[in-house]
Amino acid sequence: MKSKFCLSILVLSLSFQSIKAQTIEPNLKWGKPTEEELKMTVYDIEKDADALILYHQTSVNYNFVNGDFKVFYRIKSRLKVLKPEGKRVADESIMYYENETNRVRKEAVLGLKATAYNLESGKVVKTKMENSMVNTERLDKNKMLLKFSVPQVKVGTVIEYEYRIESDYYGDIRDWYAQHDIPVLYTQYELSIPEWFKFNIEETGVNTLERQRNSGSMTLAFNNGENMFLSTDERTFTGHNLPAIKDDNWIWHAEDYGNKVTAELSGIYIPGEVHKSYSSTWMDVDKQLMGDEDFGDRIKSSSPLKNEILAAGIPDIADKTERAAAVWQLLKKKVRWNKEYAIWGKSSSKVLKEGTGSNADINFLYMNMLKDAGIETTPIVLRLRNSGILPLSHSSLKYLNSFVVGIHTNDSTMLMMDGSVEDGYFNVLPARLLVEKARALVKNNDGYWVNLLEGANSRIATTIQAELDAEGVLTGFKTSQLIDESAASLRQSWREAKDSTELIHKKEEHDGIKIEDYQLEGRHDFSPMVKETITFTKQCDAAGDMIYLNPLVFTPIQESIFTDEERNLPVEFPCKGTEVINVIINIPDGYTVDESPKPIILKMEGISAKVMGTVKKGRINMLYQLNISKTFFPQSEYKDLKSFFDRLVESTKNIITIKKAG
């Protein structure tokens, strides 16, 4: 109750500040930017904003065309470029649905117009977008992308664009997002639903939207010349002065936590004709995918590499994990990942011919190869972590955009693998695939949920042994075992490095050491672990008979990872993780430690740390331990989390004094 009360006060406070700071009124007239909009140089409420949505309107209504319903979306948007970085808003894209072979039901983008308005020598100069600046491309078998660029955009430009989407998918209304990665001065969503359609309308978000609900009407014109009138449910949502909501290093999809409106079809009720519930479930989506010739049928096939698999004796490998690894290593010799994620894939023969493909292309091929090797698999479909949280209350294939491969090694164990893995291992997936809700599809259509994030972990165990001499020179070696996600991360850094010498030099600069020798075992192995060994020297600060030393030698966290005093979003770590560092330092004969390291123990729900040390018989022993056992920290815990890391960073910077005895 206390946290909810505090949040309410915060929202009211921010709303009051926004109204007080507002210096520009919304202009609702289309095609006529005001002088105030054209001369505007800064948005007072968010002075750092590089662009601003001045006006955005989305209206959704039904129409009756050629004996069937269609949904019409009409979008109008006016934006202001405030800084050079804000020119990015001139490049826009619109996703729409159009199956590449079945055109019976589709969407179309029509009436696209865009104009740039610039104030030059006191006069308004209009520049309209030409057709040559509009392009379309296919994303997958169901989706198209229309891209357009507004010309003559610079700092100070006001942009207007409008278009409509005509959709045959009358039972599937698109989600509406009130907030974006730039602030919004004014936005409105109008939704008109005929009485025959029943939708569950849900609004989420912490900002206050104005709501209106009225009754209206629409006309159904039949081909025989007769008309029918239906009542409509009219809903309007209006937002003012909404803050920008941006992705950063600690959030995967910021729009999940902004204001939005969703509409889920629950039923269609036509008097005397149709009375049917349309509350779909994820089991319905399971059946749809497993019955699709481009998905369910694909995983039943053999691979073009079947003869190579047999010739290599892979099916004879007794251990199924080793057998699956052998198949993977053969596959990676044939195909490389093209950095794209997808849920639909090209034919296996085409992927092999091109030698490259999306994760879906590689996954389909891998499943076919595993089948040839006598191993059962299960496709596990998901929505990428940076695409948003998969909604469980309303199911739809449109929310899914990728999948990974579940490999059955026995009746109770399933390993996870994906075609995008370049440096990992089984169950070591890229962070954007580590979602809490993924859907495992099985032959009898009785799918189930899988938590891919639960088993993901990053583990680092480090031992540092060093000798300190009377001149303050520390000589020793550091040995680290990195397991799972941390191993994949280190392999990736070496794979992407342009120059190994440069990478080692960066390590030297980062830790203030001189690397005498560097070894990395398992760098190219398909395994869950790598071992890094560094032989080093480090010059500590020394003055007279005094030596000043950081007893951790290698500072694990050099600066706080959270710098903002306030945060309006939760914090999401990529995965759980543990790091342990044990340090042993022998000090020179005749020297003593002036004061033992001060211990610190930090703990909050889901995360703990300790830094402590002892000094005994000319030896310093240090222990650093950080354990992150949960990945999601709500906004209400941000201040505690920031304080945790601030204190941890300070504790790792503590310097002890070593002085000559007597």
C-alpha positions as CSV (number, residue, x, y, z in Angstrom):
1,M,0.0,0.0,0.0
2,K,2.8,2.4,0.9
3,S,4.6,1.9,-2.5
4,K,1.3,2.4,-4.4
5,F,0.6,5.6,-2.4
6,C,4.2,6.9,-3.2
7,L,3.8,6.1,-6.8
8,S,0.5,8.0,-7.0
9,I,2.0,11.1,-5.4
10,L,4.9,10.8,-7.9
11,V,2.6,10.6,-10.9
12,L,0.5,13.6,-9.6
13,S,3.6,15.6,-9.0
14,L,5.0,14.9,-12.4
15,S,1.7,15.8,-14.0
16,F,1.5,19.1,-12.1
17,Q,5.1,19.9,-13.2
18,S,4.3,19.1,-16.8
19,I,1.3,21.4,-16.8
20,K,3.2,24.2,-15.1
21,A,6.2,23.9,-17.5
22,Q,4.2,23.7,-20.7
23,T,5.0,26.5,-23.1
24,I,3.1,25.3,-26.2
25,E,-0.5,24.4,-26.8
26,P,-1.5,21.5,-29.1
27,N,-2.5,22.6,-32.6
28,L,-5.2,20.3,-33.9
29,K,-5.5,21.8,-37.4
30,W,-4.0,19.6,-40.0
31,G,-1.7,20.9,-42.7
32,K,-1.0,24.2,-41.0
33,P,1.9,24.2,-38.5
34,T,1.7,27.3,-36.4
35,E,4.4,29.9,-36.2
36,E,5.0,28.8,-32.6
37,E,5.6,25.3,-33.7
38,L,8.0,26.4,-36.5
39,K,10.0,28.7,-34.2
40,M,10.1,26.3,-31.3
41,T,13.7,25.4,-30.3
42,V,13.3,23.4,-27.1
43,Y,10.6,21.4,-25.3
44,D,10.6,22.9,-21.8
45,I,9.2,19.8,-20.1
46,E,12.1,17.6,-21.5
47,K,14.8,20.0,-22.5
48,D,17.1,17.1,-23.6
49,A,14.5,15.8,-26.2
50,D,15.9,15.8,-29.7
51,A,12.4,15.6,-31.3
52,L,8.8,16.0,-30.2
53,I,5.5,14.5,-31.3
54,L,3.3,17.6,-31.5
55,Y,0.2,15.8,-32.6
56,H,-0.6,12.2,-33.3
57,Q,-4.0,10.8,-34.0
58,T,-5.0,7.2,-34.8
59,S,-8.6,6.4,-35.6
60,V,-9.9,2.9,-36.1
61,N,-13.3,2.1,-37.5
62,Y,-15.1,-0.7,-39.4
63,N,-16.5,-0.6,-42.9
64,F,-18.6,-3.0,-45.0
65,V,-17.1,-3.6,-48.4
66,N,-18.3,-6.1,-51.0
67,G,-20.2,-8.1,-48.4
68,D,-17.5,-8.3,-45.8
69,F,-16.1,-6.2,-43.0
70,K,-12.8,-4.4,-43.1
71,V,-10.9,-2.4,-40.5
72,F,-9.7,1.1,-41.5
73,Y,-6.8,2.7,-39.6
74,R,-6.2,6.4,-40.2
75,I,-3.0,7.8,-38.9
76,K,-1.9,11.5,-38.8
77,S,1.3,12.7,-37.1
78,R,3.1,16.0,-36.7
79,L,6.6,16.1,-35.4
80,K,9.2,18.7,-34.5
81,V,13.0,18.3,-35.0
82,L,14.8,20.0,-32.1
83,K,18.4,18.7,-32.4
84,P,20.5,17.1,-35.1
85,E,19.9,13.6,-33.7
86,G,16.2,14.3,-34.0
87,K,16.4,14.1,-37.8
88,R,16.0,10.4,-37.4
89,V,12.2,10.9,-37.2
90,A,12.2,11.7,-40.9
91,D,12.7,8.0,-41.6
92,E,9.6,6.0,-40.8
93,S,8.4,2.5,-41.4
94,I,5.0,0.8,-41.4
95,M,4.6,-2.9,-41.0
96,Y,1.5,-4.6,-42.6
97,Y,0.3,-8.1,-43.2
98,E,0.3,-9.7,-46.7
99,N,0.9,-13.4,-47.1
100,E,3.3,-14.0,-50.0
101,T,1.1,-16.7,-51.6
102,N,-2.4,-16.4,-50.1
103,R,-3.8,-12.9,-50.9
104,V,-7.4,-13.7,-49.8
105,R,-6.9,-11.7,-46.6
106,K,-4.4,-9.0,-46.5
107,E,-3.6,-5.4,-45.5
108,A,-2.8,-2.4,-47.7
109,V,-1.1,0.9,-46.9
110,L,-2.9,3.7,-48.9
111,G,-2.9,7.5,-49.2
112,L,0.6,8.0,-47.8
113,K,1.5,11.7,-47.8
114,A,4.4,13.5,-46.1
115,T,5.5,17.1,-46.0
116,A,8.4,19.0,-44.4
117,Y,7.8,22.6,-43.3
118,N,10.7,24.9,-42.8
119,L,10.8,28.6,-41.8
120,E,13.2,30.4,-44.2
121,S,13.6,34.2,-44.1
122,G,10.3,34.5,-42.3
123,K,8.4,32.4,-44.9
124,V,7.1,28.8,-44.6
125,V,8.7,26.5,-47.2
126,K,6.8,23.3,-47.9
127,T,8.6,20.2,-49.3
128,K,6.4,17.2,-50.3
129,M,7.7,13.7,-50.3
130,E,8.1,12.1,-53.7
131,N,7.1,8.5,-54.5
132,S,10.8,7.7,-55.1
133,M,11.3,8.0,-51.3
134,V,8.9,5.2,-50.6
135,N,10.1,1.5,-50.6
136,T,8.7,-1.8,-49.6
137,E,10.4,-5.0,-48.5
138,R,9.2,-8.4,-47.4
139,L,10.0,-9.3,-43.8
140,D,8.8,-12.9,-43.8
141,K,6.0,-15.0,-45.4
142,N,3.3,-12.9,-43.7
143,K,4.7,-9.4,-43.1
144,M,5.7,-6.5,-45.3
145,L,7.5,-3.3,-44.4
146,L,6.9,0.0,-46.1
147,K,9.7,2.6,-45.5
148,F,9.6,6.3,-46.3
149,S,11.9,9.3,-45.8
150,V,10.6,12.9,-45.5
151,P,12.9,15.3,-47.5
152,Q,14.6,18.5,-46.5
153,V,14.5,17.8,-42.8
154,K,16.9,19.7,-40.5
155,V,16.9,21.2,-37.0
156,G,13.7,23.2,-36.7
157,T,11.7,21.3,-39.3
158,V,8.1,20.4,-38.7
159,I,7.1,17.1,-40.3
160,E,3.6,16.0,-41.1
161,Y,2.6,12.6,-42.5
162,E,-0.6,10.7,-42.9
163,Y,-1.7,7.3,-44.3
164,R,-4.4,4.7,-43.8
165,I,-4.3,0.9,-43.5
166,E,-7.1,-1.1,-44.9
167,S,-7.2,-4.5,-43.2
168,D,-9.2,-7.7,-43.9
169,Y,-8.3,-8.9,-40.4
170,Y,-11.4,-7.5,-38.8
171,G,-11.1,-9.6,-35.7
172,D,-7.6,-8.4,-34.9
173,I,-7.2,-4.8,-33.9
174,R,-3.6,-3.5,-33.6
175,D,-2.3,-2.4,-30.2
176,W,-2.1,1.3,-29.7
177,Y,0.9,2.9,-28.0
178,A,0.5,6.3,-26.5
179,Q,4.2,6.8,-25.7
180,H,7.3,6.6,-27.8
181,D,11.0,7.2,-27.5
182,I,10.4,11.0,-27.8
183,P,8.0,13.0,-25.7
184,V,4.4,13.5,-26.9
185,L,2.6,16.9,-26.6
186,Y,-0.8,15.5,-27.7
187,T,-2.0,12.1,-28.8
188,Q,-5.5,10.6,-29.4
189,Y,-6.8,7.2,-30.2
190,E,-10.4,6.8,-31.5
191,L,-11.9,3.3,-31.7
192,S,-15.3,2.6,-33.2
193,I,-16.6,-1.0,-32.9
194,P,-19.9,-2.3,-34.5
195,E,-22.4,-3.9,-32.1
196,W,-21.9,-7.3,-33.7
197,F,-18.3,-7.4,-32.5
198,K,-17.4,-7.8,-28.9
199,F,-13.9,-6.8,-27.8
200,N,-12.2,-6.8,-24.4
201,I,-10.6,-3.4,-24.2
202,E,-7.6,-3.0,-21.8
203,E,-5.7,0.1,-21.0
204,T,-2.3,0.0,-19.2
205,G,0.3,2.5,-18.1
206,V,0.9,4.9,-15.2
207,N,0.1,8.2,-17.0
208,T,-3.4,9.6,-17.0
209,L,-5.3,9.5,-20.3
210,E,-8.6,11.2,-20.8
211,R,-11.3,8.7,-21.7
212,Q,-14.7,9.1,-23.4
213,R,-17.2,6.5,-24.4
214,N,-20.3,7.3,-26.6
215,S,-22.7,5.5,-28.9
216,G,-22.6,6.0,-32.7
217,S,-23.8,4.3,-35.8
218,M,-22.6,2.9,-39.1
219,T,-24.3,1.9,-42.4
220,L,-24.0,-1.5,-44.0
221,A,-24.6,-1.2,-47.8
222,F,-25.4,-4.5,-49.4
223,N,-25.0,-5.4,-53.1
224,N,-28.8,-5.6,-53.6
225,G,-29.1,-2.0,-52.7
226,E,-30.4,-2.5,-49.2
227,N,-28.9,-0.7,-46.2
228,M,-28.7,-1.7,-42.6
229,F,-27.8,0.5,-39.6
230,L,-25.7,-0.8,-36.7
231,S,-24.9,1.0,-33.5
232,T,-21.3,1.4,-32.6
233,D,-19.3,1.6,-29.4
234,E,-17.2,4.7,-29.7
235,R,-14.1,5.1,-27.4
236,T,-11.6,7.9,-27.3
237,F,-8.3,8.0,-25.4
238,T,-6.4,11.3,-25.2
239,G,-3.0,12.0,-23.8
240,H,-1.2,15.3,-23.0
241,N,2.5,15.9,-22.2
242,L,3.5,12.3,-22.1
243,P,7.2,11.7,-21.3
244,A,9.6,9.9,-23.6
245,I,10.0,6.2,-22.8
246,K,13.3,4.9,-24.1
247,D,15.1,1.6,-24.2
248,D,18.5,1.7,-22.5
249,N,21.1,-0.8,-21.2
250,W,18.8,-1.9,-18.4
251,I,15.5,-2.4,-20.2
252,W,14.6,-4.6,-23.1
253,H,11.4,-3.0,-24.5
254,A,10.4,0.3,-22.8
255,E,7.0,0.4,-24.5
256,D,5.9,-2.5,-22.4
257,Y,5.8,-0.1,-19.5
258,G,4.2,2.9,-21.2
259,N,0.6,3.7,-21.8
260,K,-1.1,1.5,-24.4
261,V,-4.6,0.2,-25.3
262,T,-5.2,-3.4,-26.5
263,A,-8.4,-4.9,-27.9
264,E,-9.0,-8.7,-27.8
265,L,-11.9,-10.1,-29.8
266,S,-14.2,-12.2,-27.6
267,G,-17.0,-12.9,-30.0
268,I,-19.0,-12.1,-33.2
269,Y,-22.8,-12.0,-32.7
270,I,-24.8,-11.5,-35.9
271,P,-28.5,-11.9,-35.3
272,G,-29.9,-15.0,-37.1
273,E,-26.5,-15.6,-38.7
274,V,-23.5,-16.1,-36.5
275,H,-23.1,-16.5,-32.8
276,K,-19.5,-17.5,-32.1
277,S,-17.0,-17.0,-29.4
278,Y,-13.6,-15.9,-30.7
279,S,-11.6,-16.0,-27.4
280,S,-8.5,-17.7,-28.9
281,T,-5.9,-19.5,-26.8
282,W,-2.3,-20.2,-27.2
283,M,-3.3,-23.7,-27.9
284,D,-5.1,-22.4,-31.0
285,V,-1.8,-20.8,-32.1
286,D,0.0,-24.1,-31.5
287,K,-2.4,-25.8,-33.9
288,Q,-2.0,-23.1,-36.4
289,L,1.8,-23.3,-36.5
290,M,2.0,-27.1,-36.4
291,G,-0.6,-27.3,-39.2
292,D,1.3,-24.8,-41.4
293,E,3.2,-26.3,-44.3
294,D,6.0,-23.8,-43.8
295,F,6.4,-24.5,-40.2
296,G,4.9,-27.8,-38.9
297,D,5.6,-29.7,-42.1
298,R,9.2,-28.3,-42.3
299,I,10.3,-30.0,-39.1
300,K,9.1,-33.5,-40.3
301,S,11.5,-33.5,-43.3
302,S,15.0,-35.0,-43.7
303,S,17.9,-32.8,-44.4
304,P,19.9,-32.5,-47.6
305,L,22.9,-33.5,-45.5
306,K,21.5,-36.8,-44.4
307,N,24.2,-38.8,-46.4
308,E,27.0,-36.8,-44.8
309,I,25.6,-37.4,-41.4
310,L,25.4,-41.1,-42.0
311,A,28.9,-41.2,-43.6
312,A,30.4,-39.4,-40.6
313,G,28.9,-42.1,-38.2
314,I,27.1,-39.4,-36.2
315,P,24.0,-41.6,-35.6
316,D,26.3,-44.2,-33.9
317,I,27.4,-41.8,-31.2
318,A,25.8,-43.2,-28.0
319,D,25.6,-40.1,-26.0
320,K,22.8,-37.9,-27.4
321,T,24.4,-34.6,-26.2
322,E,27.6,-35.5,-28.0
323,R,25.6,-36.6,-31.0
324,A,23.7,-33.3,-31.1
325,A,27.0,-31.4,-30.8
326,A,28.5,-33.4,-33.7
327,V,25.5,-32.4,-35.8
328,W,25.9,-28.8,-34.8
329,Q,29.6,-28.7,-35.7
330,L,28.8,-30.2,-39.1
331,L,26.1,-27.6,-39.7
332,K,28.3,-24.7,-38.7
333,K,30.8,-25.7,-41.4
334,K,28.0,-25.3,-43.9
335,V,26.0,-22.2,-42.8
336,R,26.7,-19.0,-41.0
337,W,24.2,-16.7,-39.3
338,N,23.3,-13.5,-41.1
339,K,22.5,-11.6,-37.9
340,E,18.7,-11.8,-38.4
341,Y,16.0,-13.5,-36.3
342,A,12.8,-14.9,-37.8
343,I,10.1,-17.5,-37.3
344,W,9.7,-18.5,-41.0
345,G,12.6,-19.8,-43.0
346,K,13.8,-20.5,-46.5
347,S,14.1,-24.0,-47.9
348,S,17.1,-26.0,-46.6
349,S,18.6,-26.4,-50.0
350,K,18.5,-22.7,-50.6
351,V,20.1,-22.0,-47.2
352,L,22.9,-24.4,-47.9
353,K,23.4,-23.0,-51.4
354,E,23.7,-19.5,-50.1
355,G,25.7,-20.5,-47.0
356,T,24.0,-18.1,-44.8
357,G,20.6,-17.6,-43.2
358,S,18.5,-16.3,-40.3
359,N,18.2,-18.2,-37.0
360,A,15.0,-19.7,-38.3
361,D,16.7,-20.9,-41.5
362,I,19.4,-22.6,-39.5
363,N,17.0,-23.9,-36.9
364,F,14.9,-25.7,-39.4
365,L,17.9,-27.2,-41.0
366,Y,19.3,-28.2,-37.6
367,M,16.1,-30.0,-36.6
368,N,16.0,-31.9,-39.9
369,M,19.6,-32.9,-39.4
370,L,18.9,-34.0,-35.8
371,K,16.0,-36.1,-37.1
372,D,18.4,-37.8,-39.5
373,A,20.7,-38.5,-36.5
374,G,17.9,-40.1,-34.5
375,I,17.2,-37.3,-32.1
376,E,13.8,-35.8,-31.4
377,T,13.3,-32.1,-31.3
378,T,10.7,-29.6,-30.3
379,P,10.4,-26.0,-31.7
380,I,10.0,-23.4,-29.0
381,V,8.4,-20.3,-30.4
382,L,8.8,-16.9,-28.7
383,R,8.8,-13.1,-29.0
384,L,12.3,-11.6,-28.9
385,R,13.0,-9.9,-25.6
386,N,13.6,-6.6,-27.3
387,S,10.3,-6.8,-29.1
388,G,8.1,-6.8,-26.0
389,I,6.6,-9.1,-23.4
390,L,4.4,-11.8,-24.9
391,P,0.8,-11.1,-23.9
392,L,-0.8,-14.0,-22.2
393,S,-4.3,-12.6,-22.0
394,H,-4.7,-12.4,-25.8
395,S,-3.0,-14.9,-28.1
396,S,-2.0,-14.3,-31.7
397,L,0.6,-15.6,-34.1
398,K,1.5,-11.9,-34.8
399,Y,3.3,-11.6,-31.5
400,L,5.7,-14.4,-32.3
401,N,8.9,-13.6,-34.3
402,S,11.4,-16.3,-33.6
403,F,12.0,-19.8,-32.2
404,V,14.7,-22.0,-30.7
405,V,15.3,-25.7,-30.9
406,G,14.5,-28.0,-28.0
407,I,16.7,-31.2,-28.1
408,H,15.5,-34.3,-26.3
409,T,18.4,-36.2,-24.9
410,N,16.2,-38.4,-22.7
411,D,12.7,-38.5,-21.4
412,S,13.2,-35.7,-18.9
413,T,15.9,-33.5,-20.3
414,M,15.6,-31.0,-23.1
415,L,18.6,-28.9,-24.3
416,M,18.1,-25.5,-25.9
417,M,20.0,-24.4,-29.0
418,D,19.6,-21.7,-31.6
419,G,21.0,-20.9,-35.0
420,S,22.3,-17.5,-33.9
421,V,24.7,-19.1,-31.3
422,E,28.2,-18.3,-32.4
423,D,30.1,-18.5,-29.1
424,G,27.8,-20.4,-26.8
425,Y,26.8,-23.9,-26.1
426,F,23.6,-25.9,-25.3
427,N,21.4,-23.8,-23.0
428,V,23.7,-20.8,-23.5
429,L,21.5,-18.5,-25.7
430,P,21.9,-14.9,-26.7
431,A,20.3,-12.6,-24.2
432,R,17.5,-11.4,-26.5
433,L,16.2,-15.0,-26.6
434,L,16.1,-15.4,-22.9
435,V,12.4,-14.9,-22.3
436,E,10.3,-16.1,-19.4
437,K,7.5,-17.2,-21.7
438,A,8.2,-19.3,-24.7
439,R,5.9,-21.8,-26.2
440,A,7.0,-25.4,-26.8
441,L,5.0,-27.0,-29.7
442,V,4.4,-30.7,-29.8
443,K,2.8,-33.1,-32.2
444,N,-0.5,-33.5,-30.4
445,N,-0.9,-29.7,-30.2
446,D,-0.8,-29.8,-26.4
447,G,1.9,-27.2,-26.2
448,Y,3.3,-25.9,-22.9
449,W,5.2,-22.9,-21.6
450,V,9.0,-22.9,-21.2
451,N,11.1,-20.4,-19.2
452,L,14.3,-19.8,-21.2
453,L,15.5,-17.3,-18.7
454,E,15.3,-19.6,-15.6
455,G,18.3,-21.7,-16.5
456,A,20.5,-19.0,-18.0
457,N,23.5,-18.1,-15.8
458,S,26.8,-16.3,-15.9
459,R,29.5,-17.7,-13.7
460,I,33.0,-16.4,-13.2
461,A,35.5,-17.8,-10.7
462,T,38.9,-16.0,-10.4
463,T,42.0,-16.7,-8.5
464,I,44.8,-14.0,-8.2
465,Q,48.2,-14.8,-6.7
466,A,50.8,-12.1,-6.6
467,E,54.1,-11.0,-4.9
468,L,54.7,-7.4,-3.9
469,D,58.2,-6.1,-3.7
470,A,59.7,-3.2,-1.7
471,E,59.4,-0.9,-4.8
472,G,55.7,-1.4,-5.0
473,V,55.8,-3.7,-8.0
474,L,53.2,-6.4,-8.0
475,T,53.9,-9.6,-10.0
476,G,51.6,-12.5,-10.4
477,F,49.0,-14.3,-12.4
478,K,45.2,-14.2,-12.7
479,T,43.3,-17.4,-13.6
480,S,39.6,-17.2,-14.4
481,Q,37.1,-19.9,-15.3
482,L,34.2,-18.4,-17.2
483,I,31.1,-20.6,-17.6
484,D,28.0,-20.4,-19.7
485,E,26.9,-16.8,-20.6
486,S,30.2,-15.2,-19.4
487,A,32.2,-17.7,-21.5
488,A,30.1,-16.9,-24.6
489,S,30.7,-13.1,-23.9
490,L,34.5,-13.5,-23.7
491,R,34.6,-15.6,-26.9
492,Q,32.5,-13.0,-28.6
493,S,34.8,-10.2,-27.6
494,W,37.8,-12.1,-29.1
495,R,35.9,-13.0,-32.3
496,E,34.8,-9.4,-32.9
497,A,38.2,-7.9,-32.1
498,K,39.9,-6.4,-35.1
499,D,43.3,-6.9,-33.6
500,S,44.2,-9.2,-30.6
501,T,47.1,-6.9,-29.7
502,E,44.7,-4.0,-29.4
503,L,42.3,-6.1,-27.2
504,I,45.1,-6.9,-24.8
505,H,46.2,-3.3,-24.8
506,K,42.7,-2.3,-23.8
507,K,42.8,-4.8,-20.9
508,E,46.1,-3.3,-19.8
509,E,44.6,0.2,-19.8
510,H,41.4,-0.9,-18.0
511,D,43.2,-2.6,-15.2
512,G,46.4,-0.5,-15.0
513,I,48.7,-3.5,-15.5
514,K,51.3,-4.8,-17.9
515,I,50.4,-8.2,-19.4
516,E,53.4,-10.4,-19.8
517,D,51.6,-13.4,-21.1
518,Y,48.0,-14.1,-22.1
519,Q,46.4,-17.5,-22.6
520,L,42.8,-18.4,-23.4
521,E,41.9,-22.1,-23.4
522,G,38.7,-23.2,-25.1
523,R,38.4,-20.1,-27.2
524,H,37.2,-22.0,-30.3
525,D,35.7,-25.0,-28.5
526,F,32.0,-25.9,-28.5
527,S,31.8,-26.1,-24.7
528,P,30.3,-24.2,-21.8
529,M,33.6,-23.0,-20.4
530,V,36.8,-21.0,-21.2
531,K,39.8,-20.5,-19.0
532,E,41.7,-17.2,-19.1
533,T,45.2,-16.9,-17.6
534,I,47.0,-13.6,-17.4
535,T,50.6,-13.2,-16.2
536,F,51.0,-9.5,-15.1
537,T,53.0,-6.8,-13.4
538,K,51.5,-3.8,-11.8
539,Q,53.2,-0.7,-10.4
540,C,51.5,0.4,-7.2
541,D,51.8,3.9,-5.8
542,A,54.9,4.1,-3.5
543,A,56.4,6.9,-1.5
544,G,59.4,6.3,0.8
545,D,58.6,3.4,3.0
546,M,54.9,3.4,2.1
547,I,53.2,1.4,-0.6
548,Y,49.5,2.0,-1.4
549,L,47.7,-1.0,-2.8
550,N,44.2,-1.9,-3.9
551,P,44.1,-5.5,-2.5
552,L,41.6,-6.7,-5.1
553,V,44.3,-5.9,-7.8
554,F,41.8,-6.0,-10.6
555,T,38.8,-3.8,-9.7
556,P,35.7,-5.8,-10.7
557,I,33.4,-2.8,-11.0
558,Q,35.2,0.5,-11.6
559,E,32.2,2.7,-11.6
560,S,28.5,2.5,-10.6
561,I,26.3,1.0,-13.4
562,F,23.4,3.3,-12.3
563,T,24.0,7.0,-12.5
564,D,20.5,8.5,-12.7
565,E,19.0,9.6,-9.4
566,E,15.5,8.8,-10.5
567,R,14.2,6.1,-12.9
568,N,10.7,5.6,-14.3
569,L,11.3,2.1,-15.7
570,P,12.3,-1.2,-14.0
571,V,15.8,-2.7,-14.3
572,E,16.2,-5.9,-16.3
573,F,19.5,-7.8,-16.0
574,P,20.4,-10.1,-19.0
575,C,20.5,-13.2,-16.8
576,K,21.4,-14.4,-13.3
577,G,25.1,-14.4,-12.4
578,T,27.8,-15.1,-9.9
579,E,31.3,-13.7,-9.7
580,V,33.8,-14.8,-7.1
581,I,37.4,-13.5,-6.8
582,N,40.0,-14.9,-4.4
583,V,43.2,-12.9,-4.0
584,I,46.4,-13.9,-2.3
585,I,49.2,-11.3,-2.0
586,N,52.5,-11.9,-0.3
587,I,54.0,-8.6,1.0
588,P,57.7,-8.0,1.2
589,D,59.7,-9.1,4.3
590,G,59.9,-6.3,6.9
591,Y,56.7,-4.7,5.8
592,T,53.3,-4.7,7.6
593,V,49.8,-3.7,6.7
594,D,48.8,-0.4,8.4
595,E,45.2,-1.3,8.6
596,S,43.3,-4.4,7.5
597,P,40.7,-4.1,4.7
598,K,37.3,-3.1,5.9
599,P,34.7,-5.8,5.3
600,I,31.4,-4.9,3.7
601,I,28.3,-7.1,3.2
602,L,25.4,-5.9,1.0
603,K,22.1,-7.6,0.6
604,M,18.7,-6.9,-0.9
605,E,16.1,-9.3,-2.4
606,G,17.6,-10.9,-5.4
607,I,21.2,-9.6,-5.1
608,S,24.0,-9.8,-2.5
609,A,27.7,-9.0,-2.3
610,K,30.5,-9.1,0.1
611,V,34.1,-7.8,0.1
612,M,36.3,-8.9,3.0
613,G,39.9,-9.6,3.7
614,T,42.4,-10.8,6.3
615,V,46.1,-10.1,6.9
616,K,48.2,-12.9,8.5
617,K,51.9,-13.7,8.5
618,G,52.9,-11.4,5.6
619,R,50.0,-12.4,3.4
620,I,46.8,-10.6,2.4
621,N,43.8,-12.6,1.6
622,M,40.8,-11.0,-0.1
623,L,37.4,-12.3,-1.2
624,Y,35.0,-10.5,-3.5
625,Q,31.6,-12.1,-4.2
626,L,28.6,-10.9,-6.2
627,N,25.5,-12.9,-6.7
628,I,22.5,-11.8,-8.8
629,S,19.7,-14.3,-8.3
630,K,16.8,-12.5,-10.0
631,T,16.7,-10.5,-13.2
632,F,13.8,-8.1,-12.8
633,F,13.8,-5.2,-10.3
634,P,10.7,-3.0,-10.4
635,Q,11.0,0.8,-10.5
636,S,10.2,0.9,-6.7
637,E,13.5,-0.9,-6.0
638,Y,15.7,1.3,-8.2
639,K,17.0,3.6,-5.4
640,D,18.0,0.6,-3.3
641,L,19.6,-1.0,-6.3
642,K,21.5,2.1,-7.1
643,S,22.7,2.5,-3.5
644,F,23.7,-1.2,-3.5
645,F,26.1,-0.7,-6.5
646,D,27.3,2.7,-5.3
647,R,28.4,1.2,-2.1
648,L,29.9,-1.9,-3.8
649,V,31.9,0.2,-6.2
650,E,33.3,2.3,-3.3
651,S,34.3,-0.9,-1.4
652,T,36.3,-2.2,-4.4
653,K,38.3,1.0,-4.6
654,N,39.5,0.9,-1.0
655,I,43.3,1.4,-0.7
656,I,45.4,-0.1,2.1
657,T,48.8,1.1,3.2
658,I,51.7,-1.2,3.5
659,K,54.7,0.3,5.4
660,K,58.1,-0.8,6.4
661,A,58.2,-2.0,10.0
662,G,60.1,-0.1,12.7
